[in-house]
Amino acid sequence: MGWRMPSETAAHERTWMAFPREGITLGDTDAEREEGYATWTAVTAAVARFEPVSIVVDPTETARARRMLPGEVTIIEAPVDEFWMRDHGPTFVVDDERPGVLGAVDWIFNGWGAPDWAEWQNSAEHARIVAAEVGAELISSTMVNEGGGIHVDGEGTVLLTQTVQLDPRRNPYADRARIEAEMARTLGATHAVWLSQGLTRDYDDLGTNGHVDIVATITSPGRLLLHDQRAASHPDHAVTAKLRAELEGQTDAAGRRFEIVSLPAPETLTDAHGPVDWSYVNHLVVNGGVIACGFGEERADAQARAILAEAYPGREVVTVDARGLFARGGGIHCITQQQPAVTR
């Protein structure tokens, strides 16, 4: 089989999501829970402006989902515990030698390294449920991985992070060669670009240990957007400078040196729990648009929209307040997963 993960900029059939359910991620108070429901709903509505959305909903939340979500959204009932679809759901691929065939990679999901607080057993089944729903060929992997831990250009390049795929809580016996071989088998990635780490906050208890989709993304072959923390007092100032130096010395699968475009961080540096990891890199590209994270900062949000509009010509950039997502450990890209269009 010649599986290949298309670039996120390729045409989509739809976007997949999971609706929140009560538990540690949603929050302990009524206000926290309502914020979570409202934020997931706002992202769903924004994506649905551009392309169909299917969302997996726990039966205990079906009535709320039908009340809150846009009517055109397709609801699939199944047990849910975590609701970060990018990470626990399938990663979709195509086979260029078999037009019309869709594949769905089923990574092993263990709640970002099996922390004590995580509940993931229900959502770990979603890749198989979704694959069956869309008639995709299931590609089982023995590697623990999440969709937020990879970015591809659709032409053989994959971005990875040493502290994610080589995390001993995920893949204790893996080395780079084994990870890269699995990326080639499942995604058609022939060239891996390794980052040494992710953002500082992402190593907290509720973090992913360095997901790349909050740090860098490939907007077109040979061109990267990189999170840029410009405040010297923030620990990610040194981190992003280090990552830039690492990327400047690497090439993509075609041998091109990367053009690196800075995407400045918002001005807010801390919250009640310490330095924030608010990042505009964690956006979703959709058909004809880009769903961008907003942080209630008019100037910074507008600057990010302008950079994203230049990076993705001809697409409308729409900002959705993502503070309710980042407070729970992720962003817009983390709760969505694109299904590429194939000719049936």
Salt bridges, closest charged atoms under 4 A:
GLU8 OE1 - HIS333 NE2 2.64
ASP30 OD1 - ARG33 NH2 2.69
GLU34 OE2 - ARG64 NH1 3.69
GLU35 OE1 - ARG328 NH1 2.81
GLU51 OE2 - HIS12 ND1 2.99
ASP58 OD1 - ARG21 NH1 3.50
GLU61 OE1 - ARG64 NE 2.90
ASP87 OD2 - HIS211 ND1 3.83
ASP95 OD2 - ARG98 NE 2.81
ASP96 OD2 - ARG4 NE 2.74
ASP106 OD2 - ARG128 NE 3.09
GLU137 OE2 - ARG98 NH1 2.95
GLU146 OE1 - ARG170 NH2 2.88
GLU146 OE1 - HIS211 NE2 2.69
GLU155 OE1 - ARG256 NH2 3.36
ASP167 OD2 - ARG169 NH2 3.03
ASP167 OD2 - ARG170 NH1 2.97
GLU182 OE2 - ARG185 NH2 2.85
ASP204 OD2 - ARG201 NE 3.31
ASP213 OD2 - HIS333 ND1 2.78
ASP228 OD2 - ARG230 NE 2.68
ASP236 OD2 - HIS234 ND1 3.84
ASP252 OD2 - ARG256 NE 2.74
GLU259 OE1 - ARG223 NE 3.22
GLU267 OE2 - ARG299 NH2 2.54
ASP271 OD2 - ARG201 NH2 3.04
GLU310 OE1 - ARG223 NH2 3.03
GLU316 OE1 - ARG49 NH2 3.18
ASP321 OD2 - ARG323 NH2 2.53
